[in-house]
Amino acid sequence: MVRMATDLTAYFKRIGFSGPARTDLDTLRAIVAAHNRSIPFENLDPLLGIPVVDLSFGALHDKLVDRRRGGYCYEHNGLLGYVLEQLGFGVDRLAGRVVWMKEPDAPLPAQTHNVLAVTVPGQDERYLVDVGFGGQTLSSPIRLAAGPVQETRHEPYRLLEHGDGLVLQAQIRGDWKPLYTFTTEPRPCIDLEVGSWYVSTYPESIFVVGLTAALITDDARINLRGRNLAIHSRGETERVRFDTAGQVLDALEGRFGIDLTDLGAHVDLKARVDEVLDA
């Protein structure tokens, strides 16, 4: 228990959260916001052929906190789930299917997304929490209820009934865009480990064949895909196109705060990034 308390202190320092760490909705919102602006979404491990399988608290804390890396949904929501449980929130881990940027008649995607259903003690209502959906990550918890439009620190969102579950939609430039579908049935850890192994090793996975990174500040979404950086803020978008892999690495360190020394020889990383600049 002492080790866990120490690790939580380090996590709060990593995200710049000074508390108090109460089990109420305001604290949940504050932790989600601090996590989003401090720990980047990134896929450097799968890109370099390193599978992401160990989703234990120790492994996730070591990577995202101690080594100052980022990760993808299984890592972000995995770590946050452990933290919220230790604070006394109720946490269920759910699985989803990503439909963002897909045609309505596209083949059914695999369950390769992980989100959290969080209960605040003393409340009947549950909240959808997701700090791991890259450039379109939820910037605030929303009620896990179909129907009403729900405001966040960025775009409005809503949940609609979809088959035996729900679909999350975001309002982007006036249009409602579906992000992912999911059911509210809790998933065991082994299912999440299999999903993470799949998306970090499948030869055609977007995390294996291309570079992506994202960070959400209080008023902007910063997205990197290959050589292309986009900063979306207050209804406007600034775009930067990098000429070299070296410039991309500089952005990963400078813009996203990723400690690249954790990945060993820069020459290997630079060579791999150069291969996927236009992927």
Secondary structure, DSSP 8 states (H G I E B T S, - for coil): -HHHHHHHHHHHHHHT------SSHHHHHHHHHHHHHHS-EE-HHHHTT------SHHHHHIIIIIS---B-HHHHHHHHHHHHHHHT-EEEEEEEEE-TT--TTS----EEEEEEEEE-TT-S-EEEE-S-SGGG--SS-EES-SSSEE--SSS-EEEEEETTEEEEEEEETTEEEEEEEE-SS---HHHHHHHHHHHHH-TT-HHHHS-EEEEE-SSEEEEEETTEEEEEETTEEEEEE-SSHHHHHHHHHHTT---GGGGS-HHHHHHHHHHTTT-
